[in-house]
């Protein structure tokens, strides 16, 4: 889950989509972001949960380890 915040309640919901983040698995493999929860009301703080595809098609013990989630620059904007 990622929390976006804007003190002026001006987060542009139209800019939130599956292309906002990059997820890398323990071995550096890039994972496909397949979906997200859709916030429906702009507020000064919005929580978005992104979903990604399992490495190799299914989660198993080989997938244990650290994952890195990076927000793409400029991916989410405010209305101003």
mmCIF file of the N, C-alpha and C atoms, coordinates in Angstrom:
data_MODEL
# 
_entry.id   MODEL 
# 
loop_
_atom_site.group_PDB 
_atom_site.id 
_atom_site.type_symbol 
_atom_site.label_atom_id 
_atom_site.label_alt_id 
_atom_site.label_comp_id 
_atom_site.label_asym_id 
_atom_site.label_entity_id 
_atom_site.label_seq_id 
_atom_site.pdbx_PDB_ins_code 
_atom_site.Cartn_x 
_atom_site.Cartn_y 
_atom_site.Cartn_z 
_atom_site.occupancy 
_atom_site.B_iso_or_equiv 
_atom_site.pdbx_formal_charge 
_atom_site.auth_seq_id 
_atom_site.auth_comp_id 
_atom_site.auth_asym_id 
_atom_site.auth_atom_id 
_atom_site.pdbx_PDB_model_num 
ATOM 1   N N  . UNK A 1 1  ? 0.841   -1.167  0.000   1.00 0.00 ? 1  UNK A N  1 
ATOM 2   C CA . UNK A 1 1  ? 0.000   0.000   0.000   1.00 0.00 ? 1  UNK A CA 1 
ATOM 3   C C  . UNK A 1 1  ? 0.896   1.243   0.000   1.00 0.00 ? 1  UNK A C  1 
ATOM 4   N N  . UNK A 1 2  ? 0.512   2.223   -0.791  1.00 0.00 ? 2  UNK A N  1 
ATOM 5   C CA . UNK A 1 2  ? 1.212   3.500   -0.853  1.00 0.00 ? 2  UNK A CA 1 
ATOM 6   C C  . UNK A 1 2  ? 0.224   4.578   -0.437  1.00 0.00 ? 2  UNK A C  1 
ATOM 7   N N  . UNK A 1 3  ? 0.690   5.499   0.388   1.00 0.00 ? 3  UNK A N  1 
ATOM 8   C CA . UNK A 1 3  ? -0.134  6.623   0.812   1.00 0.00 ? 3  UNK A CA 1 
ATOM 9   C C  . UNK A 1 3  ? 0.353   7.880   0.112   1.00 0.00 ? 3  UNK A C  1 
ATOM 10  N N  . UNK A 1 4  ? -0.541  8.500   -0.629  1.00 0.00 ? 4  UNK A N  1 
ATOM 11  C CA . UNK A 1 4  ? -0.259  9.778   -1.281  1.00 0.00 ? 4  UNK A CA 1 
ATOM 12  C C  . UNK A 1 4  ? -0.881  10.861  -0.410  1.00 0.00 ? 4  UNK A C  1 
ATOM 13  N N  . UNK A 1 5  ? -0.185  11.983  -0.274  1.00 0.00 ? 5  UNK A N  1 
ATOM 14  C CA . UNK A 1 5  ? -0.765  13.062  0.522   1.00 0.00 ? 5  UNK A CA 1 
ATOM 15  C C  . UNK A 1 5  ? -0.518  14.413  -0.138  1.00 0.00 ? 5  UNK A C  1 
ATOM 16  N N  . UNK A 1 6  ? -1.473  15.296  0.074   1.00 0.00 ? 6  UNK A N  1 
ATOM 17  C CA . UNK A 1 6  ? -1.409  16.670  -0.416  1.00 0.00 ? 6  UNK A CA 1 
ATOM 18  C C  . UNK A 1 6  ? -2.165  17.511  0.605   1.00 0.00 ? 6  UNK A C  1 
ATOM 19  N N  . UNK A 1 7  ? -1.497  18.468  1.238   1.00 0.00 ? 7  UNK A N  1 
ATOM 20  C CA . UNK A 1 7  ? -2.158  19.228  2.301   1.00 0.00 ? 7  UNK A CA 1 
ATOM 21  C C  . UNK A 1 7  ? -3.364  20.033  1.830   1.00 0.00 ? 7  UNK A C  1 
ATOM 22  N N  . UNK A 1 8  ? -3.519  20.230  0.538   1.00 0.00 ? 8  UNK A N  1 
ATOM 23  C CA . UNK A 1 8  ? -4.627  21.038  0.020   1.00 0.00 ? 8  UNK A CA 1 
ATOM 24  C C  . UNK A 1 8  ? -5.766  20.211  -0.563  1.00 0.00 ? 8  UNK A C  1 
ATOM 25  N N  . UNK A 1 9  ? -5.795  18.907  -0.302  1.00 0.00 ? 9  UNK A N  1 
ATOM 26  C CA . UNK A 1 9  ? -6.856  18.020  -0.818  1.00 0.00 ? 9  UNK A CA 1 
ATOM 27  C C  . UNK A 1 9  ? -6.970  18.055  -2.331  1.00 0.00 ? 9  UNK A C  1 
ATOM 28  N N  . UNK A 1 10 ? -5.857  18.147  -3.023  1.00 0.00 ? 10 UNK A N  1 
ATOM 29  C CA . UNK A 1 10 ? -5.903  18.325  -4.469  1.00 0.00 ? 10 UNK A CA 1 
ATOM 30  C C  . UNK A 1 10 ? -5.262  17.182  -5.254  1.00 0.00 ? 10 UNK A C  1 
ATOM 31  N N  . UNK A 1 11 ? -5.278  15.966  -4.750  1.00 0.00 ? 11 UNK A N  1 
ATOM 32  C CA . UNK A 1 11 ? -4.724  14.843  -5.495  1.00 0.00 ? 11 UNK A CA 1 
ATOM 33  C C  . UNK A 1 11 ? -5.629  14.578  -6.695  1.00 0.00 ? 11 UNK A C  1 
ATOM 34  N N  . UNK A 1 12 ? -5.026  14.464  -7.874  1.00 0.00 ? 12 UNK A N  1 
ATOM 35  C CA . UNK A 1 12 ? -5.787  14.209  -9.100  1.00 0.00 ? 12 UNK A CA 1 
ATOM 36  C C  . UNK A 1 12 ? -5.984  12.702  -9.236  1.00 0.00 ? 12 UNK A C  1 
ATOM 37  N N  . UNK A 1 13 ? -7.167  12.217  -8.904  1.00 0.00 ? 13 UNK A N  1 
ATOM 38  C CA . UNK A 1 13 ? -7.448  10.781  -8.931  1.00 0.00 ? 13 UNK A CA 1 
ATOM 39  C C  . UNK A 1 13 ? -7.256  10.176  -10.317 1.00 0.00 ? 13 UNK A C  1 
ATOM 40  N N  . UNK A 1 14 ? -7.431  10.962  -11.353 1.00 0.00 ? 14 UNK A N  1 
ATOM 41  C CA . UNK A 1 14 ? -7.283  10.470  -12.721 1.00 0.00 ? 14 UNK A CA 1 
ATOM 42  C C  . UNK A 1 14 ? -5.839  10.073  -13.046 1.00 0.00 ? 14 UNK A C  1 
ATOM 43  N N  . UNK A 1 15 ? -4.880  10.527  -12.237 1.00 0.00 ? 15 UNK A N  1 
ATOM 44  C CA . UNK A 1 15 ? -3.478  10.194  -12.503 1.00 0.00 ? 15 UNK A CA 1 
ATOM 45  C C  . UNK A 1 15 ? -3.023  8.936   -11.778 1.00 0.00 ? 15 UNK A C  1 
ATOM 46  N N  . UNK A 1 16 ? -3.887  8.323   -10.982 1.00 0.00 ? 16 UNK A N  1 
ATOM 47  C CA . UNK A 1 16 ? -3.529  7.111   -10.241 1.00 0.00 ? 16 UNK A CA 1 
ATOM 48  C C  . UNK A 1 16 ? -3.915  5.900   -11.074 1.00 0.00 ? 16 UNK A C  1 
ATOM 49  N N  . UNK A 1 17 ? -2.905  5.096   -11.452 1.00 0.00 ? 17 UNK A N  1 
ATOM 50  C CA . UNK A 1 17 ? -3.160  3.891   -12.241 1.00 0.00 ? 17 UNK A CA 1 
ATOM 51  C C  . UNK A 1 17 ? -2.037  2.872   -12.015 1.00 0.00 ? 17 UNK A C  1 
ATOM 52  N N  . UNK A 1 18 ? -2.143  1.733   -12.662 1.00 0.00 ? 18 UNK A N  1 
ATOM 53  C CA . UNK A 1 18 ? -1.173  0.646   -12.476 1.00 0.00 ? 18 UNK A CA 1 
ATOM 54  C C  . UNK A 1 18 ? 0.223   0.998   -12.975 1.00 0.00 ? 18 UNK A C  1 
ATOM 55  N N  . UNK A 1 19 ? 0.349   2.047   -13.762 1.00 0.00 ? 19 UNK A N  1 
ATOM 56  C CA . UNK A 1 19 ? 1.650   2.461   -14.262 1.00 0.00 ? 19 UNK A CA 1 
ATOM 57  C C  . UNK A 1 19 ? 2.425   3.372   -13.324 1.00 0.00 ? 19 UNK A C  1 
ATOM 58  N N  . UNK A 1 20 ? 1.917   3.600   -12.121 1.00 0.00 ? 20 UNK A N  1 
ATOM 59  C CA . UNK A 1 20 ? 2.556   4.520   -11.184 1.00 0.00 ? 20 UNK A CA 1 
ATOM 60  C C  . UNK A 1 20 ? 3.833   3.965   -10.552 1.00 0.00 ? 20 UNK A C  1 
ATOM 61  N N  . UNK A 1 21 ? 3.898   2.663   -10.411 1.00 0.00 ? 21 UNK A N  1 
ATOM 62  C CA . UNK A 1 21 ? 4.998   2.058   -9.652  1.00 0.00 ? 21 UNK A CA 1 
ATOM 63  C C  . UNK A 1 21 ? 5.743   0.995   -10.451 1.00 0.00 ? 21 UNK A C  1 
ATOM 64  N N  . UNK A 1 22 ? 6.978   0.751   -10.017 1.00 0.00 ? 22 UNK A N  1 
ATOM 65  C CA . UNK A 1 22 ? 7.799   -0.337  -10.539 1.00 0.00 ? 22 UNK A CA 1 
ATOM 66  C C  . UNK A 1 22 ? 8.097   -1.247  -9.349  1.00 0.00 ? 22 UNK A C  1 
ATOM 67  N N  . UNK A 1 23 ? 7.899   -2.562  -9.519  1.00 0.00 ? 23 UNK A N  1 
ATOM 68  C CA . UNK A 1 23 ? 8.157   -3.526  -8.448  1.00 0.00 ? 23 UNK A CA 1 
ATOM 69  C C  . UNK A 1 23 ? 9.219   -4.510  -8.933  1.00 0.00 ? 23 UNK A C  1 
ATOM 70  N N  . UNK A 1 24 ? 10.269  -4.672  -8.120  1.00 0.00 ? 24 UNK A N  1 
ATOM 71  C CA . UNK A 1 24 ? 11.337  -5.623  -8.429  1.00 0.00 ? 24 UNK A CA 1 
ATOM 72  C C  . UNK A 1 24 ? 11.402  -6.668  -7.331  1.00 0.00 ? 24 UNK A C  1 
ATOM 73  N N  . UNK A 1 25 ? 11.547  -7.926  -7.753  1.00 0.00 ? 25 UNK A N  1 
ATOM 74  C CA . UNK A 1 25 ? 11.646  -9.036  -6.819  1.00 0.00 ? 25 UNK A CA 1 
ATOM 75  C C  . UNK A 1 25 ? 13.038  -9.180  -6.246  1.00 0.00 ? 25 UNK A C  1 
ATOM 76  N N  . UNK A 1 26 ? 13.239  -10.188 -5.377  1.00 0.00 ? 26 UNK A N  1 
ATOM 77  C CA . UNK A 1 26 ? 14.517  -10.379 -4.690  1.00 0.00 ? 26 UNK A CA 1 
ATOM 78  C C  . UNK A 1 26 ? 15.712  -10.542 -5.625  1.00 0.00 ? 26 UNK A C  1 
ATOM 79  N N  . UNK A 1 27 ? 15.489  -11.106 -6.793  1.00 0.00 ? 27 UNK A N  1 
ATOM 80  C CA . UNK A 1 27 ? 16.597  -11.299 -7.737  1.00 0.00 ? 27 UNK A CA 1 
ATOM 81  C C  . UNK A 1 27 ? 16.679  -10.169 -8.769  1.00 0.00 ? 27 UNK A C  1 
ATOM 82  N N  . UNK A 1 28 ? 15.911  -9.098  -8.550  1.00 0.00 ? 28 UNK A N  1 
ATOM 83  C CA . UNK A 1 28 ? 15.925  -7.962  -9.465  1.00 0.00 ? 28 UNK A CA 1 
ATOM 84  C C  . UNK A 1 28 ? 14.926  -8.061  -10.595 1.00 0.00 ? 28 UNK A C  1 
ATOM 85  N N  . UNK A 1 29 ? 14.183  -9.148  -10.645 1.00 0.00 ? 29 UNK A N  1 
ATOM 86  C CA . UNK A 1 29 ? 13.190  -9.339  -11.700 1.00 0.00 ? 29 UNK A CA 1 
ATOM 87  C C  . UNK A 1 29 ? 12.081  -8.300  -11.589 1.00 0.00 ? 29 UNK A C  1 
ATOM 88  N N  . UNK A 1 30 ? 11.747  -7.694  -12.701 1.00 0.00 ? 30 UNK A N  1 
ATOM 89  C CA . UNK A 1 30 ? 10.665  -6.721  -12.766 1.00 0.00 ? 30 UNK A CA 1 
ATOM 90  C C  . UNK A 1 30 ? 9.336   -7.473  -12.760 1.00 0.00 ? 30 UNK A C  1 
ATOM 91  N N  . UNK A 1 31 ? 8.439   -7.109  -11.836 1.00 0.00 ? 31 UNK A N  1 
ATOM 92  C CA . UNK A 1 31 ? 7.132   -7.753  -11.750 1.00 0.00 ? 31 UNK A CA 1 
ATOM 93  C C  . UNK A 1 31 ? 6.083   -6.877  -12.428 1.00 0.00 ? 31 UNK A C  1 
ATOM 94  N N  . UNK A 1 32 ? 5.101   -7.497  -13.031 1.00 0.00 ? 32 UNK A N  1 
ATOM 95  C CA . UNK A 1 32 ? 4.021   -6.764  -13.690 1.00 0.00 ? 32 UNK A CA 1 
ATOM 96  C C  . UNK A 1 32 ? 3.009   -6.294  -12.647 1.00 0.00 ? 32 UNK A C  1 
ATOM 97  N N  . UNK A 1 33 ? 2.710   -5.011  -12.632 1.00 0.00 ? 33 UNK A N  1 
ATOM 98  C CA . UNK A 1 33 ? 1.653   -4.483  -11.772 1.00 0.00 ? 33 UNK A CA 1 
ATOM 99  C C  . UNK A 1 33 ? 0.348   -4.729  -12.515 1.00 0.00 ? 33 UNK A C  1 
ATOM 100 N N  . UNK A 1 34 ? -0.543  -5.502  -11.881 1.00 0.00 ? 34 UNK A N  1 
ATOM 101 C CA . UNK A 1 34 ? -1.742  -5.960  -12.571 1.00 0.00 ? 34 UNK A CA 1 
ATOM 102 C C  . UNK A 1 34 ? -3.015  -5.235  -12.157 1.00 0.00 ? 34 UNK A C  1 
ATOM 103 N N  . UNK A 1 35 ? -2.967  -4.467  -11.081 1.00 0.00 ? 35 UNK A N  1 
ATOM 104 C CA . UNK A 1 35 ? -4.168  -3.776  -10.647 1.00 0.00 ? 35 UNK A CA 1 
ATOM 105 C C  . UNK A 1 35 ? -3.910  -2.918  -9.437  1.00 0.00 ? 35 UNK A C  1 
ATOM 106 N N  . UNK A 1 36 ? -4.975  -2.254  -8.982  1.00 0.00 ? 36 UNK A N  1 
ATOM 107 C CA . UNK A 1 36 ? -4.879  -1.406  -7.808  1.00 0.00 ? 36 UNK A CA 1 
ATOM 108 C C  . UNK A 1 36 ? -6.261  -1.150  -7.254  1.00 0.00 ? 36 UNK A C  1 
ATOM 109 N N  . UNK A 1 37 ? -6.302  -0.785  -5.972  1.00 0.00 ? 37 UNK A N  1 
ATOM 110 C CA . UNK A 1 37 ? -7.562  -0.332  -5.400  1.00 0.00 ? 37 UNK A CA 1 
ATOM 111 C C  . UNK A 1 37 ? -7.818  1.056   -5.951  1.00 0.00 ? 37 UNK A C  1 
ATOM 112 N N  . UNK A 1 38 ? -9.062  1.392   -6.182  1.00 0.00 ? 38 UNK A N  1 
ATOM 113 C CA . UNK A 1 38 ? -9.388  2.674   -6.808  1.00 0.00 ? 38 UNK A CA 1 
ATOM 114 C C  . UNK A 1 38 ? -10.005 3.623   -5.799  1.00 0.00 ? 38 UNK A C  1 
ATOM 115 N N  . UNK A 1 39 ? -9.246  4.636   -5.385  1.00 0.00 ? 39 UNK A N  1 
ATOM 116 C CA . UNK A 1 39 ? -9.851  5.633   -4.493  1.00 0.00 ? 39 UNK A CA 1 
ATOM 117 C C  . UNK A 1 39 ? -10.941 6.389   -5.241  1.00 0.00 ? 39 UNK A C  1 
ATOM 118 N N  . UNK A 1 40 ? -12.016 6.696   -4.560  1.00 0.00 ? 40 UNK A N  1 
ATOM 119 C CA . UNK A 1 40 ? -13.141 7.352   -5.217  1.00 0.00 ? 40 UNK A CA 1 
ATOM 120 C C  . UNK A 1 40 ? -13.373 8.777   -4.736  1.00 0.00 ? 40 UNK A C  1 
ATOM 121 N N  . UNK A 1 41 ? -12.673 9.177   -3.699  1.00 0.00 ? 41 UNK A N  1 
ATOM 122 C CA . UNK A 1 41 ? -12.891 10.510  -3.153  1.00 0.00 ? 41 UNK A CA 1 
ATOM 123 C C  . UNK A 1 41 ? -11.551 11.171  -2.900  1.00 0.00 ? 41 UNK A C  1 
ATOM 124 N N  . UNK A 1 42 ? -11.336 12.315  -3.500  1.00 0.00 ? 42 UNK A N  1 
ATOM 125 C CA . UNK A 1 42 ? -10.088 13.032  -3.278  1.00 0.00 ? 42 UNK A CA 1 
ATOM 126 C C  . UNK A 1 42 ? -10.042 13.522  -1.839  1.00 0.00 ? 42 UNK A C  1 
ATOM 127 N N  . UNK A 1 43 ? -8.900  13.411  -1.250  1.00 0.00 ? 43 UNK A N  1 
ATOM 128 C CA . UNK A 1 43 ? -8.692  13.855  0.123   1.00 0.00 ? 43 UNK A CA 1 
ATOM 129 C C  . UNK A 1 43 ? -7.237  14.260  0.258   1.00 0.00 ? 43 UNK A C  1 
ATOM 130 N N  . UNK A 1 44 ? -6.867  14.744  1.431   1.00 0.00 ? 44 UNK A N  1 
ATOM 131 C CA . UNK A 1 44 ? -5.474  15.138  1.596   1.00 0.00 ? 44 UNK A CA 1 
ATOM 132 C C  . UNK A 1 44 ? -4.566  13.926  1.785   1.00 0.00 ? 44 UNK A C  1 
ATOM 133 N N  . UNK A 1 45 ? -5.154  12.753  2.006   1.00 0.00 ? 45 UNK A N  1 
ATOM 134 C CA . UNK A 1 45 ? -4.374  11.525  2.124   1.00 0.00 ? 45 UNK A CA 1 
ATOM 135 C C  . UNK A 1 45 ? -5.167  10.377  1.515   1.00 0.00 ? 45 UNK A C  1 
ATOM 136 N N  . UNK A 1 46 ? -4.563  9.706   0.530   1.00 0.00 ? 46 UNK A N  1 
ATOM 137 C CA . UNK A 1 46 ? -5.227  8.608   -0.172  1.00 0.00 ? 46 UNK A CA 1 
ATOM 138 C C  . UNK A 1 46 ? -4.331  7.383   -0.113  1.00 0.00 ? 46 UNK A C  1 
ATOM 139 N N  . UNK A 1 47 ? -4.902  6.250   0.283   1.00 0.00 ? 47 UNK A N  1 
ATOM 140 C CA . UNK A 1 47 ? -4.159  4.988   0.311   1.00 0.00 ? 47 UNK A CA 1 
ATOM 141 C C  . UNK A 1 47 ? -4.526  4.167   -0.920  1.00 0.00 ? 47 UNK A C  1 
ATOM 142 N N  . UNK A 1 48 ? -3.501  3.688   -1.621  1.00 0.00 ? 48 UNK A N  1 
ATOM 143 C CA . UNK A 1 48 ? -3.708  2.876   -2.817  1.00 0.00 ? 48 UNK A CA 1 
ATOM 144 C C  . UNK A 1 48 ? -2.927  1.579   -2.648  1.00 0.00 ? 48 UNK A C  1 
ATOM 145 N N  . UNK A 1 49 ? -3.598  0.458   -2.856  1.00 0.00 ? 49 UNK A N  1 
ATOM 146 C CA . UNK A 1 49 ? -2.935  -0.841  -2.805  1.00 0.00 ? 49 UNK A CA 1 
ATOM 147 C C  . UNK A 1 49 ? -2.749  -1.330  -4.235  1.00 0.00 ? 49 UNK A C  1 
ATOM 148 N N  . UNK A 1 50 ? -1.500  -1.554  -4.615  1.00 0.00 ? 50 UNK A N  1 
ATOM 149 C CA . UNK A 1 50 ? -1.159  -2.053  -5.947  1.00 0.00 ? 50 UNK A CA 1 
ATOM 150 C C  . UNK A 1 50 ? -1.000  -3.568  -5.872  1.00 0.00 ? 50 UNK A C  1 
ATOM 151 N N  . UNK A 1 51 ? -1.412  -4.264  -6.922  1.00 0.00 ? 51 UNK A N  1 
ATOM 152 C CA . UNK A 1 51 ? -1.310  -5.715  -7.005  1.00 0.00 ? 51 UNK A CA 1 
ATOM 153 C C  . UNK A 1 51 ? -0.325  -6.067  -8.114  1.00 0.00 ? 51 UNK A C  1 
ATOM 154 N N  . UNK A 1 52 ? 0.539   -7.043  -7.842  1.00 0.00 ? 52 UNK A N  1 
ATOM 155 C CA . UNK A 1 52 ? 1.466   -7.458  -8.899  1.00 0.00 ? 52 UNK A CA 1 
ATOM 156 C C  . UNK A 1 52 ? 1.380   -8.952  -9.128  1.00 0.00 ? 52 UNK A C  1 
ATOM 157 N N  . UNK A 1 53 ? 1.815   -9.363  -10.307 1.00 0.00 ? 53 UNK A N  1 
ATOM 158 C CA . UNK A 1 53 ? 1.813   -10.774 -10.676 1.00 0.00 ? 53 UNK A CA 1 
ATOM 159 C C  . UNK A 1 53 ? 2.938   -11.497 -9.938  1.00 0.00 ? 53 UNK A C  1 
ATOM 160 N N  . UNK A 1 54 ? 2.693   -12.734 -9.572  1.00 0.00 ? 54 UNK A N  1 
ATOM 161 C CA . UNK A 1 54 ? 3.697   -13.541 -8.876  1.00 0.00 ? 54 UNK A CA 1 
ATOM 162 C C  . UNK A 1 54 ? 4.841   -13.902 -9.824  1.00 0.00 ? 54 UNK A C  1 
ATOM 163 N N  . UNK A 1 55 ? 6.066   -13.876 -9.324  1.00 0.00 ? 55 UNK A N  1 
ATOM 164 C CA . UNK A 1 55 ? 7.185   -14.312 -10.161 1.00 0.00 ? 55 UNK A CA 1 
ATOM 165 C C  . UNK A 1 55 ? 6.984   -15.769 -10.579 1.00 0.00 ? 55 UNK A C  1 
ATOM 166 N N  . UNK A 1 56 ? 7.164   -16.066 -11.819 1.00 0.00 ? 56 UNK A N  1 
ATOM 167 C CA . UNK A 1 56 ? 6.990   -17.440 -12.292 1.00 0.00 ? 56 UNK A CA 1 
ATOM 168 C C  . UNK A 1 56 ? 5.546   -17.894 -12.334 1.00 0.00 ? 56 UNK A C  1 
ATOM 169 N N  . UNK A 1 57 ? 4.588   -16.983 -12.101 1.00 0.00 ? 57 UNK A N  1 
ATOM 170 C CA . UNK A 1 57 ? 3.176   -17.333 -12.215 1.00 0.00 ? 57 UNK A CA 1 
ATOM 171 C C  . UNK A 1 57 ? 2.505   -17.770 -10.934 1.00 0.00 ? 57 UNK A C  1 
ATOM 172 N N  . UNK A 1 58 ? 3.259   -18.091 -9.877  1.00 0.00 ? 58 UNK A N  1 
ATOM 173 C CA . UNK A 1 58 ? 2.666   -18.509 -8.604  1.00 0.00 ? 58 UNK A CA 1 
ATOM 174 C C  . UNK A 1 58 ? 3.634   -18.187 -7.471  1.00 0.00 ? 58 UNK A C  1 
ATOM 175 N N  . UNK A 1 59 ? 3.072   -17.807 -6.322  1.00 0.00 ? 59 UNK A N  1 
ATOM 176 C CA . UNK A 1 59 ? 3.915   -17.512 -5.161  1.00 0.00 ? 59 UNK A CA 1 
ATOM 177 C C  . UNK A 1 59 ? 4.360   -18.821 -4.520  1.00 0.00 ? 59 UNK A C  1 
ATOM 178 N N  . UNK A 1 60 ? 5.659   -18.924 -4.239  1.00 0.00 ? 60 UNK A N  1 
ATOM 179 C CA . UNK A 1 60 ? 6.197   -20.094 -3.553  1.00 0.00 ? 60 UNK A CA 1 
ATOM 180 C C  . UNK A 1 60 ? 7.426   -19.683 -2.743  1.00 0.00 ? 60 UNK A C  1 
ATOM 181 N N  . UNK A 1 61 ? 8.052   -20.632 -2.080  1.00 0.00 ? 61 UNK A N  1 
ATOM 182 C CA . UNK A 1 61 ? 9.185   -20.342 -1.214  1.00 0.00 ? 61 UNK A CA 1 
ATOM 183 C C  . UNK A 1 61 ? 10.342  -19.668 -1.918  1.00 0.00 ? 61 UNK A C  1 
ATOM 184 N N  . UNK A 1 62 ? 10.505  -19.919 -3.204  1.00 0.00 ? 62 UNK A N  1 
ATOM 185 C CA . UNK A 1 62 ? 11.599  -19.307 -3.958  1.00 0.00 ? 62 UNK A CA 1 
ATOM 186 C C  . UNK A 1 62 ? 11.413  -17.792 -4.104  1.00 0.00 ? 62 UNK A C  1 
ATOM 187 N N  . UNK A 1 63 ? 10.205  -17.306 -3.822  1.00 0.00 ? 63 UNK A N  1 
ATOM 188 C CA . UNK A 1 63 ? 9.914   -15.881 -3.964  1.00 0.00 ? 63 UNK A CA 1 
ATOM 189 C C  . UNK A 1 63 ? 10.193  -15.084 -2.691  1.00 0.00 ? 63 UNK A C  1 
ATOM 190 N N  . UNK A 1 64 ? 10.655  -15.752 -1.634  1.00 0.00 ? 64 UNK A N  1 
ATOM 191 C CA . UNK A 1 64 ? 10.973  -15.058 -0.387  1.00 0.00 ? 64 UNK A CA 1 
ATOM 192 C C  . UNK A 1 64 ? 12.146  -14.117 -0.583  1.00 0.00 ? 64 UNK A C  1 
ATOM 193 N N  . UNK A 1 65 ? 12.093  -12.995 0.096   1.00 0.00 ? 65 UNK A N  1 
ATOM 194 C CA . UNK A 1 65 ? 13.181  -12.040 0.036   1.00 0.00 ? 65 UNK A CA 1 
ATOM 195 C C  . UNK A 1 65 ? 12.654  -10.624 -0.068  1.00 0.00 ? 65 UNK A C  1 
ATOM 196 N N  . UNK A 1 66 ? 13.565  -9.675  -0.161  1.00 0.00 ? 66 UNK A N  1 
ATOM 197 C CA . UNK A 1 66 ? 13.141  -8.273  -0.220  1.00 0.00 ? 66 UNK A CA 1 
ATOM 198 C C  . UNK A 1 66 ? 12.615  -7.884  -1.604  1.00 0.00 ? 66 UNK A C  1 
ATOM 199 N N  . UNK A 1 67 ? 11.564  -7.090  -1.601  1.00 0.00 ? 67 UNK A N  1 
ATOM 200 C CA . UNK A 1 67 ? 10.999  -6.523  -2.821  1.00 0.00 ? 67 UNK A CA 1 
ATOM 201 C C  . UNK A 1 67 ? 11.159  -5.011  -2.754  1.00 0.00 ? 67 UNK A C  1 
ATOM 202 N N  . UNK A 1 68 ? 11.401  -4.384  -3.888  1.00 0.00 ? 68 UNK A N  1 
ATOM 203 C CA . UNK A 1 68 ? 11.569  -2.940  -3.949  1.00 0.00 ? 68 UNK A CA 1 
ATOM 204 C C  . UNK A 1 68 ? 10.425  -2.359  -4.773  1.00 0.00 ? 68 UNK A C  1 
ATOM 205 N N  . UNK A 1 69 ? 9.734   -1.383  -4.192  1.00 0.00 ? 69 UNK A N  1 
ATOM 206 C CA . UNK A 1 69 ? 8.647   -0.688  -4.876  1.00 0.00 ? 69 UNK A CA 1 
ATOM 207 C C  . UNK A 1 69 ? 9.097   0.759   -5.061  1.00 0.00 ? 69 UNK A C  1 
ATOM 208 N N  . UNK A 1 70 ? 9.084   1.225   -6.301  1.00 0.00 ? 70 UNK A N  1 
ATOM 209 C CA . UNK A 1 70 ? 9.490   2.591   -6.605  1.00 0.00 ? 70 UNK A CA 1 
ATOM 210 C C  . UNK A 1 70 ? 8.352   3.318   -7.302  1.00 0.00 ? 70 UNK A C  1 
ATOM 211 N N  . UNK A 1 71 ? 8.096   4.531   -6.870  1.00 0.00 ? 71 UNK A N  1 
ATOM 212 C CA . UNK A 1 71 ? 7.114   5.377   -7.524  1.00 0.00 ? 71 UNK A CA 1 
ATOM 213 C C  . UNK A 1 71 ? 7.796   6.058   -8.703  1.00 0.00 ? 71 UNK A C  1 
ATOM 214 N N  . UNK A 1 72 ? 7.164   5.999   -9.877  1.00 0.00 ? 72 UNK A N  1 
ATOM 215 C CA . UNK A 1 72 ? 7.712   6.658   -11.052 1.00 0.00 ? 72 UNK A CA 1 
ATOM 216 C C  . UNK A 1 72 ? 7.550   8.167   -10.901 1.00 0.00 ? 72 UNK A C  1 
ATOM 217 N N  . UNK A 1 73 ? 8.582   8.898   -11.256 1.00 0.00 ? 73 UNK A N  1 
ATOM 218 C CA . UNK A 1 73 ? 8.556   10.361  -11.152 1.00 0.00 ? 73 UNK A CA 1 
ATOM 219 C C  . UNK A 1 73 ? 7.399   10.925  -11.966 1.00 0.00 ? 73 UNK A C  1 
ATOM 220 N N  . UNK A 1 74 ? 6.641   11.800  -11.367 1.00 0.00 ? 74 UNK A N  1 
ATOM 221 C CA . UNK A 1 74 ? 5.546   12.474  -12.057 1.00 0.00 ? 74 UNK A CA 1 
ATOM 222 C C  . UNK A 1 74 ? 4.331   11.606  -12.323 1.00 0.00 ? 74 UNK A C  1 
ATOM 223 N N  . UNK A 1 75 ? 4.294   10.395  -11.776 1.00 0.00 ? 75 UNK A N  1 
ATOM 224 C CA . UNK A 1 75 ? 3.199   9.473   -12.085 1.00 0.00 ? 75 UNK A CA 1 
ATOM 225 C C  . UNK A 1 75 ? 1.874   9.916   -11.464 1.00 0.00 ? 75 UNK A C  1 
ATOM 226 N N  . UNK A 1 76 ? 1.916   10.442  -10.267 1.00 0.00 ? 76 UNK A N  1 
ATOM 227 C CA . UNK A 1 76 ? 0.693   10.894  -9.586  1.00 0.00 ? 76 UNK A CA 1 
ATOM 228 C C  . UNK A 1 76 ? 0.843   12.398  -9.379  1.00 0.00 ? 76 UNK A C  1 
ATOM 229 N N  . UNK A 1 77 ? -0.215  13.121  -9.703  1.00 0.00 ? 77 UNK A N  1 
ATOM 230 C CA . UNK A 1 77 ? -0.144  14.578  -9.646  1.00 0.00 ? 77 UNK A CA 1 
ATOM 231 C C  . UNK A 1 77 ? -1.287  15.150  -8.825  1.00 0.00 ? 77 UNK A C  1 
ATOM 232 N N  . UNK A 1 78 ? -1.163  16.425  -8.519  1.00 0.00 ? 78 UNK A N  1 
ATOM 233 C CA . UNK A 1 78 ? -2.300  17.115  -7.917  1.00 0.00 ? 78 UNK A CA 1 
ATOM 234 C C  . UNK A 1 78 ? -3.004  17.919  -9.006  1.00 0.00 ? 78 UNK A C  1 
ATOM 235 N N  . UNK A 1 79 ? -4.142  18.458  -8.699  1.00 0.00 ? 79 UNK A N  1 
ATOM 236 C CA . UNK A 1 79 ? -4.927  19.133  -9.727  1.00 0.00 ? 79 UNK A CA 1 
ATOM 237 C C  . UNK A 1 79 ? -4.376  20.499  -10.119 1.00 0.00 ? 79 UNK A C  1 
ATOM 238 N N  . UNK A 1 80 ? -3.459  21.027  -9.342  1.00 0.00 ? 80 UNK A N  1 
ATOM 239 C CA . UNK A 1 80 ? -2.857  22.307  -9.709  1.00 0.00 ? 80 UNK A CA 1 
ATOM 240 C C  . UNK A 1 80 ? -1.514  22.034  -10.301 1.00 0.00 ? 80 UNK A C  1 
# 
